[in-house]
Amino acid sequence: MSKYYCLIAGLPNIALDDSKLAYTVSGFREELEGILTSKDKRLIDLFFLKFDNANLIQVLRNADAEPDERGMIAVGDYRAALRALRNEEAIPKIVAKRLPAYVVDFLKLYLQSEEKGEAGGVSWSDRLAALYYAYAMRCGNQFVADWFELNLNMNNMLTAITCRKHGWDKADYIVGTNEVANALRTSNARDFGLGDTVEYLPDLQRIAEETDLMAREKKIDLLKWEWLEENTFFKTFDIESVFAYMLKLEMIERWVTLDKTTGEKTFREIVGAMKKGSENALDEFKRNNER
């Protein structure tokens, strides 16, 4: 296993409440060029696929928004793959080589649904996220796999708590097929039958009661930050600590650039829309607040 003594020792100390960035996430990625092994670099690239996912959703909506430059996949590759699949042709080899397998699976699922005129309760961004998490959880690195499963589980648990509070069918919004997702879909217990297996569930239940959107999101990030600290304690100079540092930078970057007024306005709008049963508004909220 590779060790990154000089890299880790030279990184500035950071905290979630920092008001300035030590690095941008993109800048940190550039810093890693030529330092990481090819195997470890693939783990870093895995993280950046989240920005490609957002770009793909924009393509499907035919949105005019500029793609997130942090993504690694050209928007043209998505369009080329869509054209080929719609025409029942093979995706050009040069394009297919650049697309992760889960993206191709997602595009096929999307086109099948489009053809049948189906519109399920789970948003397309959430369906893509579920496939992405499953793909990332097979990366071969236990820490990275656990990180992605943590995010899948936390998102699903918060969704289940919100659905129960407002009387919505949680099965329509839970994604993924792991043990936690299946328990959330089927259990009516207060702890969804997960009290003995998910140690952070009580923390999430308390966080879910927070009515201030910004305070709620900060508490979620703090919980994740603490998880990162705990799970890299004995991996100080390993790729796991490099990966964790990048994740922390991304949290700080998001908070430094977040517009509080916009966030609170969006929160009020989505709560009102969900009470009226508007799934379209729910999807809009998720598009604007993807993590």
C-alpha positions as CSV (number, residue, x, y, z in Angstrom):
1,M,0.0,0.0,0.0
2,S,1.4,3.4,-1.0
3,K,2.2,6.0,1.6
4,Y,2.0,9.7,1.0
5,Y,4.2,11.1,3.8
6,C,5.3,14.4,2.2
7,L,1.9,15.1,0.7
8,I,-0.1,14.6,4.0
9,A,2.5,16.4,6.1
10,G,2.4,19.5,3.8
11,L,-1.4,19.8,3.8
12,P,-2.9,22.8,5.7
13,N,-5.1,22.0,8.7
14,I,-8.8,22.5,7.9
15,A,-12.1,22.7,9.8
16,L,-15.7,22.7,8.7
17,D,-16.3,26.2,9.8
18,D,-13.3,27.6,7.8
19,S,-14.3,30.8,6.0
20,K,-11.5,30.5,3.4
21,L,-10.4,27.7,1.2
22,A,-7.0,26.1,1.6
23,Y,-7.6,24.5,-1.9
24,T,-10.6,24.3,-4.2
25,V,-11.5,20.7,-4.9
26,S,-10.3,21.1,-8.4
27,G,-7.1,22.7,-7.2
28,F,-6.4,19.8,-4.8
29,R,-7.0,17.3,-7.7
30,E,-4.3,19.2,-9.7
31,E,-2.0,19.0,-6.7
32,L,-2.3,15.2,-6.7
33,E,-1.3,14.8,-10.3
34,G,2.0,12.9,-10.6
35,I,1.9,12.0,-6.9
36,L,-0.7,9.2,-6.6
37,T,-0.4,5.7,-8.0
38,S,-2.7,4.9,-10.9
39,K,-4.7,2.7,-8.6
40,D,-5.2,5.5,-6.0
41,K,-5.9,8.0,-8.7
42,R,-8.9,5.9,-9.8
43,L,-10.4,6.4,-6.4
44,I,-10.1,10.1,-6.6
45,D,-11.6,10.0,-10.1
46,L,-14.5,8.0,-8.6
47,F,-15.4,11.0,-6.4
48,F,-15.4,13.4,-9.3
49,L,-18.1,11.3,-11.1
50,K,-20.7,13.0,-8.9
51,F,-20.2,16.2,-11.0
52,D,-20.5,14.2,-14.2
53,N,-23.8,12.8,-12.9
54,A,-25.1,16.3,-12.4
55,N,-24.1,17.2,-16.0
56,L,-25.8,14.1,-17.3
57,I,-29.1,15.1,-15.7
58,Q,-28.8,18.5,-17.2
59,V,-28.3,16.9,-20.7
60,L,-31.5,14.8,-20.2
61,R,-33.4,17.9,-19.3
62,N,-32.0,19.7,-22.3
63,A,-31.0,22.5,-19.9
64,D,-29.0,25.5,-21.1
65,A,-26.9,25.6,-18.0
66,E,-23.2,25.4,-18.4
67,P,-21.8,21.9,-17.4
68,D,-19.9,21.7,-14.1
69,E,-16.2,21.9,-15.1
70,R,-15.3,19.6,-12.3
71,G,-16.8,16.7,-14.3
72,M,-14.5,14.5,-16.3
73,I,-16.9,13.3,-19.1
74,A,-17.6,15.5,-22.1
75,V,-21.3,16.4,-22.5
76,G,-20.9,15.4,-26.1
77,D,-20.2,11.8,-25.0
78,Y,-23.5,11.6,-23.2
79,R,-25.4,12.9,-26.3
80,A,-23.5,10.5,-28.6
81,A,-24.5,7.6,-26.3
82,L,-28.1,8.7,-26.2
83,R,-28.3,9.0,-30.0
84,A,-26.9,5.5,-30.5
85,L,-29.1,3.9,-27.9
86,R,-32.2,5.6,-29.3
87,N,-31.4,4.3,-32.7
88,E,-30.7,0.9,-31.3
89,E,-27.1,1.1,-32.3
90,A,-23.9,0.2,-30.4
91,I,-22.4,3.1,-28.6
92,P,-19.2,4.2,-30.4
93,K,-16.3,2.4,-28.9
94,I,-14.3,5.6,-28.1
95,V,-17.4,6.9,-26.3
96,A,-18.2,3.7,-24.5
97,K,-14.6,3.5,-23.2
98,R,-15.1,6.9,-21.5
99,L,-18.4,6.1,-19.9
100,P,-18.6,4.1,-16.6
101,A,-20.8,1.0,-16.8
102,Y,-23.4,2.5,-14.5
103,V,-23.9,5.5,-16.8
104,V,-24.7,3.2,-19.7
105,D,-27.1,1.1,-17.5
106,F,-28.8,4.3,-16.4
107,L,-29.2,5.6,-20.0
108,K,-30.8,2.3,-21.0
109,L,-33.2,2.5,-18.0
110,Y,-34.1,6.1,-18.8
111,L,-34.8,5.4,-22.5
112,Q,-36.9,2.3,-21.6
113,S,-39.0,4.4,-19.3
114,E,-39.3,7.2,-21.8
115,E,-40.5,4.7,-24.4
116,K,-43.1,3.3,-22.0
117,G,-44.1,6.7,-20.8
118,E,-43.5,5.7,-17.2
119,A,-42.9,8.2,-14.4
120,G,-42.0,6.7,-11.1
121,G,-41.9,8.4,-7.7
122,V,-38.1,8.3,-7.5
123,S,-36.4,11.2,-9.4
124,W,-34.0,10.4,-12.2
125,S,-31.2,12.1,-10.3
126,D,-31.8,9.8,-7.4
127,R,-31.9,6.7,-9.6
128,L,-28.6,7.8,-11.1
129,A,-27.2,8.4,-7.6
130,A,-28.2,4.9,-6.6
131,L,-26.4,3.3,-9.5
132,Y,-23.4,5.5,-8.9
133,Y,-23.3,4.5,-5.2
134,A,-23.5,0.8,-6.1
135,Y,-20.8,1.2,-8.6
136,A,-18.5,3.1,-6.2
137,M,-19.2,0.5,-3.4
138,R,-17.5,-2.1,-5.7
139,C,-14.3,0.0,-6.0
140,G,-12.1,-2.5,-4.0
141,N,-11.2,0.0,-1.2
142,Q,-13.1,-0.7,2.0
143,F,-12.9,2.9,3.3
144,V,-14.1,4.4,0.0
145,A,-16.9,1.8,-0.4
146,D,-18.0,2.5,3.2
147,W,-18.1,6.3,2.5
148,F,-20.4,5.8,-0.4
149,E,-22.6,3.4,1.5
150,L,-22.7,5.9,4.4
151,N,-24.1,8.6,2.0
152,L,-26.6,6.2,0.5
153,N,-27.8,5.2,3.9
154,M,-28.0,8.7,5.4
155,N,-29.9,10.1,2.4
156,N,-32.3,7.2,2.5
157,M,-32.8,7.4,6.3
158,L,-33.5,11.2,6.2
159,T,-35.9,10.6,3.3
160,A,-37.7,7.9,5.2
161,I,-38.0,10.1,8.3
162,T,-39.4,12.9,6.2
163,C,-41.9,10.7,4.4
164,R,-43.1,9.2,7.7
165,K,-43.6,12.7,9.2
166,H,-45.8,13.9,6.3
167,G,-47.6,10.6,5.5
168,W,-45.9,9.9,2.2
169,D,-45.2,6.3,1.0
170,K,-41.5,6.0,1.7
171,A,-41.1,3.1,-0.7
172,D,-41.6,5.6,-3.5
173,Y,-38.5,7.5,-2.6
174,I,-36.0,5.0,-1.1
175,V,-33.2,4.0,-3.6
176,G,-30.7,1.2,-3.6
177,T,-31.0,-2.4,-2.6
178,N,-28.7,-2.8,0.4
179,E,-29.8,-4.0,3.8
180,V,-30.6,-0.5,5.1
181,A,-32.7,0.5,2.0
182,N,-34.7,-2.7,2.2
183,A,-35.4,-2.2,5.9
184,L,-36.5,1.4,5.4
185,R,-38.9,0.3,2.7
186,T,-40.6,-2.4,4.8
187,S,-40.3,-1.5,8.5
188,N,-42.8,0.6,10.4
189,A,-40.8,0.6,13.6
190,R,-39.6,4.0,14.9
191,D,-36.0,3.0,14.2
192,F,-37.0,1.1,11.0
193,G,-35.5,-2.0,12.6
194,L,-32.0,-0.5,12.3
195,G,-31.4,0.5,15.9
196,D,-28.9,-2.2,16.6
197,T,-27.0,-1.9,13.3
198,V,-26.8,1.8,12.4
199,E,-25.1,3.6,15.3
200,Y,-25.7,7.1,13.9
201,L,-29.4,6.7,13.4
202,P,-30.3,8.5,16.7
203,D,-28.2,11.5,15.5
204,L,-30.0,11.5,12.2
205,Q,-33.3,11.4,13.9
206,R,-32.4,14.5,15.9
207,I,-31.0,16.2,12.9
208,A,-34.2,15.5,11.0
209,E,-36.2,17.5,13.6
210,E,-34.1,20.7,12.8
211,T,-36.3,23.2,11.0
212,D,-33.6,25.5,9.9
213,L,-32.3,24.2,6.6
214,M,-28.8,25.6,7.0
215,A,-28.4,24.3,10.5
216,R,-29.7,21.0,9.4
217,E,-27.2,20.7,6.5
218,K,-24.3,21.8,8.7
219,K,-25.1,19.1,11.3
220,I,-25.2,16.5,8.6
221,D,-21.8,17.6,7.3
222,L,-20.5,17.6,10.8
223,L,-21.7,14.0,11.3
224,K,-19.9,13.0,8.1
225,W,-16.8,15.0,9.1
226,E,-16.6,13.1,12.4
227,W,-17.1,9.8,10.5
228,L,-14.1,10.7,8.3
229,E,-12.0,11.6,11.3
230,E,-12.8,8.3,13.1
231,N,-12.2,6.1,10.0
232,T,-8.9,7.6,9.0
233,F,-7.4,7.7,12.5
234,F,-5.1,4.8,11.8
235,K,-4.5,5.6,8.1
236,T,-2.7,8.9,8.5
237,F,-0.5,8.7,5.4
238,D,-2.6,6.4,3.2
239,I,-4.9,7.1,0.3
240,E,-7.8,7.0,2.7
241,S,-6.6,10.2,4.4
242,V,-6.0,11.9,1.0
243,F,-9.5,10.9,-0.1
244,A,-11.0,12.2,3.2
245,Y,-9.1,15.5,2.9
246,M,-10.7,16.0,-0.5
247,L,-14.1,15.3,0.9
248,K,-13.6,17.8,3.6
249,L,-12.4,20.4,1.1
250,E,-15.6,19.8,-0.9
251,M,-17.7,20.4,2.2
252,I,-15.9,23.7,3.1
253,E,-16.1,24.8,-0.6
254,R,-19.8,24.3,-0.6
255,W,-20.4,26.2,2.6
256,V,-18.1,29.1,1.6
257,T,-20.1,29.5,-1.7
258,L,-23.6,28.7,-0.4
259,D,-26.2,31.5,-0.5
260,K,-28.2,31.3,2.7
261,T,-31.1,33.3,1.4
262,T,-31.5,31.1,-1.6
263,G,-31.2,27.9,0.5
264,E,-33.9,29.0,2.9
265,K,-36.3,30.1,0.1
266,T,-35.9,26.8,-1.7
267,F,-36.6,24.9,1.5
268,R,-39.8,26.8,2.2
269,E,-41.0,26.2,-1.4
270,I,-40.3,22.5,-1.4
271,V,-42.1,21.9,2.0
272,G,-45.2,23.6,0.6
273,A,-45.0,21.7,-2.7
274,M,-44.5,18.3,-1.0
275,K,-47.6,18.9,1.2
276,K,-49.5,19.3,-2.0
277,G,-48.1,16.1,-3.4
278,S,-46.1,17.7,-6.1
279,E,-43.4,15.3,-7.2
280,N,-42.2,17.6,-9.9
281,A,-41.4,20.2,-7.3
282,L,-39.7,17.6,-5.2
283,D,-37.5,16.7,-8.2
284,E,-36.7,20.4,-8.7
285,F,-35.6,20.7,-5.1
286,K,-33.4,17.7,-5.4
287,R,-31.8,19.1,-8.6
288,N,-31.0,22.4,-6.8
289,N,-29.7,20.7,-3.7
290,E,-27.7,17.7,-4.8
291,R,-24.7,17.0,-2.6
